[in-house]
Amino acid sequence: MNYIFDEILYKRKIHLLFSQETIGELMYAIKRLMNKFNIPNGQSLANLKEIAYFFYYSESVNTKYFTVNCKLL
């Protein structure tokens, strides 16, 4: 995942935006999927830490008042 972060987010200057609600839902959904597919606990925790890493370096937004305009690459 660090390759993805370094190569795509920094070089292409993509900004990740999360709200408290969306990051919580993402963590919950990933945890459920890992449990469903019997991913070992150590690997599951590592995956959740990577998501937390992305959240830490993203921008927090209030999705009630925020809209995103983007163009296709």
C-alpha contacts under 8 A as a table, 3 or more apart, distances in Angstrom:
res1	aa1	res2	aa2	distance
1	M	4	I	5.11
1	M	5	F	6.32
1	M	50	E	6.91
2	N	5	F	4.89
2	N	6	D	5.97
3	Y	6	D	5.17
3	Y	7	E	5.79
3	Y	8	I	7.95
4	I	7	E	5.43
4	I	8	I	5.54
4	I	9	L	7.12
5	F	8	I	5.79
5	F	9	L	5.17
5	F	10	Y	6.88
5	F	54	F	7.77
6	D	9	L	5.95
6	D	10	Y	5.45
6	D	11	K	7.14
7	E	10	Y	6.04
7	E	11	K	5.59
7	E	12	R	7.56
8	I	11	K	5.58
8	I	12	R	5.42
8	I	13	K	7.29
8	I	14	I	7.04
9	L	12	R	5.64
9	L	13	K	5.20
9	L	14	I	4.72
9	L	15	H	6.83
10	Y	13	K	4.90
10	Y	14	I	6.86
15	H	58	S	6.68
15	H	59	E	7.40
16	L	54	F	7.76
16	L	55	F	7.85
16	L	57	Y	7.93
16	L	58	S	4.85
16	L	59	E	6.23
17	L	58	S	5.70
17	L	59	E	4.94
17	L	60	S	5.91
17	L	61	V	6.44
18	F	21	E	7.94
18	F	22	T	5.98
18	F	23	I	6.00
18	F	55	F	7.00
18	F	58	S	6.89
18	F	59	E	6.33
18	F	60	S	5.15
18	F	61	V	5.98
19	S	22	T	5.20
19	S	23	I	6.23
19	S	60	S	5.40
19	S	61	V	5.12
19	S	62	N	5.87
19	S	63	T	6.37
20	Q	23	I	5.55
20	Q	24	G	6.23
20	Q	60	S	7.44
21	E	24	G	5.25
21	E	25	E	6.18
22	T	25	E	5.05
22	T	26	L	6.03
23	I	26	L	5.03
23	I	27	M	6.13
23	I	55	F	7.21
24	G	27	M	5.21
24	G	28	Y	6.13
25	E	28	Y	5.08
25	E	29	A	6.03
26	L	29	A	5.16
26	L	30	I	6.12
27	M	30	I	5.26
27	M	31	K	6.06
27	M	48	L	6.74
27	M	51	I	7.34
28	Y	31	K	5.12
28	Y	32	R	6.19
29	A	32	R	5.16
29	A	33	L	6.25
30	I	33	L	5.11
30	I	34	M	6.15
30	I	48	L	7.68
31	K	34	M	5.19
31	K	35	N	6.18
31	K	44	S	7.27
31	K	48	L	7.55
32	R	35	N	5.12
32	R	36	K	6.06
33	L	36	K	4.96
33	L	37	F	6.23
34	M	37	F	5.26
34	M	38	N	6.00
34	M	39	I	5.14
34	M	44	S	6.36
35	N	38	N	4.99
35	N	39	I	6.19
36	K	39	I	7.88
39	I	43	Q	6.62
39	I	44	S	6.14
40	P	43	Q	5.45
40	P	44	S	6.14
41	N	44	S	4.96
41	N	45	L	6.05
42	G	45	L	5.25
42	G	46	A	6.24
43	Q	46	A	4.99
43	Q	47	N	6.20
44	S	47	N	5.13
44	S	48	L	6.28
45	L	48	L	5.10
45	L	49	K	6.12
46	A	49	K	5.05
46	A	50	E	6.33
47	N	50	E	5.11
47	N	51	I	6.49
48	L	51	I	5.09
48	L	52	A	6.22
49	K	52	A	4.91
49	K	53	Y	6.08
50	E	53	Y	4.86
50	E	54	F	6.40
51	I	54	F	5.13
51	I	55	F	6.28
52	A	55	F	4.92
52	A	56	Y	6.04
53	Y	56	Y	5.11
53	Y	57	Y	6.49
54	F	57	Y	5.36
54	F	58	S	6.11
55	F	58	S	5.04
55	F	59	E	7.66
61	V	66	F	6.95
62	N	65	Y	5.97
62	N	66	F	6.08
63	T	66	F	4.91
63	T	67	T	7.25
